[in-house]
Amino acid sequence: MKFFYKLEQKYGKYAVHNLMYYIIGMYVIGFFMLSLAPGFYIRYLALDAEAILHGQIWRIVTFMIYPPGGSMNIFLCLISLYLYYMLGVTLERVWGAFRFNVYFFMGVIGHVAAAIIIYLVFGQKVYLTTEYLNYSLFFAFAATFPNLEFLLLFAIPIKAKWLAVFDGIYFLY
């Protein structure tokens, strides 16, 4: 913990404040891009380890424009965007901008590393999207606020910790 405190003292001034505004903006751009030209994302922007290793390093960043769920239903996309905005902004306010940035960007680095390692070890291309980044954001929120209630179907109150348990079981399955 002391190490992280020193790291924050030294590099905290470089933290991106209000990071979720930028991320939600990228998701909106990604939604419209997927609506207008669905093949463009896979061909030029997706997290493709083979392409990254052949010089297309912009894919390390551009894969993050994939909207939550990749849904072409604008209503579900708007609800997802609002949910992740709310989760991210709340975590940033509680943890601080630097810690939230470290958490989010470590997830991005983990995605890129996983895709490259799977490609190098197994020779398989794995197109990772932002789905697991968003779920990790929800897990972090549920760990920070376990007793906060969400309204399932706008009527049934369910605590964040139980939603996280159900998501964890889903991932294990």
matplotlib code that plots the C-alpha trace (Angstrom):
import matplotlib.pyplot as plt

x = [0.0, 2.9, 4.3, 1.0, 0.8, 4.3, 3.3, 0.3, 2.3, 4.8, 2.4, -1.0, -0.8, -1.0, -4.3, -7.1, -9.9, -13.4, -12.1, -15.7, -16.7, -14.0, -14.8, -18.6, -17.7, -15.7, -18.6, -21.0, -18.6, -18.2, -22.0, -22.5, -19.5, -20.8, -24.3, -23.0, -20.0, -20.0, -17.1, -14.8, -14.3, -13.2, -10.9, -9.1, -9.8, -10.4, -7.9, -6.2, -2.8, -1.5, -2.1, -0.6, 2.5, 2.7, 2.8, -0.9, -0.3, -3.3, -5.4, -4.2, -6.3, -9.0, -10.5, -12.0, -14.6, -16.7, -19.9, -21.2, -22.8, -22.2, -25.9, -27.4, -30.5, -30.1, -32.3, -30.3, -27.1, -28.2, -29.1, -25.7, -23.9, -25.7, -25.0, -21.3, -21.1, -22.7, -20.5, -17.3, -18.0, -18.9, -15.7, -13.6, -15.1, -14.5, -11.1, -9.8, -8.8, -5.3, -6.5, -9.4, -7.1, -4.7, -7.5, -9.0, -5.8, -4.4, -7.6, -6.8, -3.2, -4.5, -6.7, -3.9, -1.5, -4.0, -4.7, -1.0, -0.2, -3.0, -1.9, 1.8, 1.2, -1.8, -1.8, -5.4, -6.8, -9.0, -11.0, -11.4, -13.9, -14.7, -17.1, -14.7, -13.5, -17.1, -17.8, -14.7, -15.9, -19.2, -17.3, -15.2, -18.4, -20.0, -17.0, -16.9, -20.7, -22.0, -25.3, -26.3, -29.5, -30.3, -33.9, -34.1, -36.7, -37.3, -39.2, -37.3, -34.6, -31.4, -28.1, -25.0, -23.2, -25.8, -25.7, -21.9, -22.3, -24.7, -22.2, -19.4, -21.4, -22.2, -18.5, -17.5, -20.2]
y = [0.0, 2.3, 1.7, 2.7, 5.8, 6.8, 6.0, 8.2, 11.1, 10.9, 10.2, 11.3, 14.6, 12.6, 10.9, 11.4, 13.0, 12.1, 9.1, 7.7, 10.7, 9.8, 6.1, 6.7, 9.0, 6.2, 3.8, 6.2, 6.5, 2.8, 2.3, 4.5, 3.0, -0.5, 0.6, 2.2, -0.1, -3.3, -4.9, -1.9, -2.6, -6.2, -5.4, -2.3, -1.7, -4.9, -6.4, -8.7, -10.0, -11.1, -7.6, -5.9, -8.0, -7.1, -3.4, -2.3, -1.0, 1.4, -1.7, -1.6, 1.5, 1.3, -2.0, 0.0, 1.7, -1.4, -0.5, -2.5, -5.7, -4.7, -4.5, -2.8, -2.0, 1.7, 1.4, -1.4, 0.4, 3.6, 1.8, 0.1, 3.3, 5.0, 2.1, 2.0, 5.8, 5.7, 2.9, 4.4, 8.0, 6.7, 4.5, 7.5, 9.7, 7.1, 5.9, 9.0, 9.6, 8.0, 4.8, 4.5, 5.1, 2.5, 0.0, 0.6, 0.8, -2.3, -4.0, -2.7, -3.9, -7.3, -7.6, -6.9, -9.2, -12.0, -11.7, -11.7, -14.6, -16.7, -16.0, -16.8, -19.9, -21.5, -19.8, -18.8, -15.3, -14.1, -10.9, -9.5, -6.6, -4.3, -6.8, -8.1, -4.5, -3.5, -6.6, -5.9, -2.4, -3.9, -6.4, -3.5, -1.5, -4.5, -5.0, -1.4, -1.0, -4.6, -3.5, -0.9, -2.0, -2.1, -2.4, -5.5, -4.9, -1.5, -3.1, -5.9, -4.7, -6.8, -6.0, -5.4, -8.3, -10.8, -9.5, -9.9, -13.5, -14.3, -12.8, -14.8, -18.0, -17.1, -16.7, -19.9, -21.7]
z = [0.0, 0.8, -2.7, -4.3, -2.2, -3.4, -7.0, -6.7, -5.2, -8.1, -11.1, -9.8, -11.7, -15.0, -14.1, -16.6, -14.6, -15.6, -17.6, -18.0, -20.1, -22.7, -22.5, -23.0, -25.9, -27.5, -27.0, -28.7, -31.6, -31.7, -31.7, -34.7, -36.5, -36.0, -37.1, -40.3, -41.2, -39.1, -40.9, -40.5, -36.7, -37.2, -40.2, -38.8, -35.1, -33.2, -30.8, -33.2, -31.8, -35.2, -36.7, -33.6, -33.9, -37.6, -36.8, -36.4, -32.9, -33.0, -32.3, -28.7, -28.2, -30.9, -29.7, -26.8, -28.9, -29.0, -27.2, -24.2, -25.4, -29.0, -29.2, -32.3, -30.2, -29.3, -26.2, -24.6, -25.6, -24.0, -20.8, -20.8, -21.4, -18.6, -16.2, -16.9, -16.8, -13.3, -12.1, -13.4, -12.2, -8.7, -8.5, -9.7, -7.0, -4.2, -5.3, -6.9, -10.5, -10.3, -8.8, -11.1, -14.1, -12.9, -12.5, -15.9, -17.8, -16.1, -17.5, -21.0, -20.7, -19.4, -22.4, -24.8, -23.0, -23.0, -26.7, -27.5, -25.2, -26.5, -30.1, -29.4, -27.3, -29.0, -32.4, -31.9, -32.7, -29.9, -30.5, -27.1, -26.8, -23.9, -22.4, -19.7, -19.0, -18.3, -16.2, -14.2, -13.6, -12.3, -10.0, -8.6, -8.0, -6.3, -4.1, -3.1, -2.6, -1.9, -0.3, -2.9, -4.5, -8.2, -9.5, -11.7, -14.3, -12.7, -9.8, -8.0, -5.7, -5.7, -4.0, -6.0, -4.3, -5.5, -9.0, -8.9, -7.6, -10.4, -13.0, -11.4, -11.7, -15.3, -16.1, -14.4, -16.4]

ax = plt.figure().add_subplot(projection="3d")
ax.plot(x, y, z, "-o")
ax.set_aspect("equal")
plt.show()
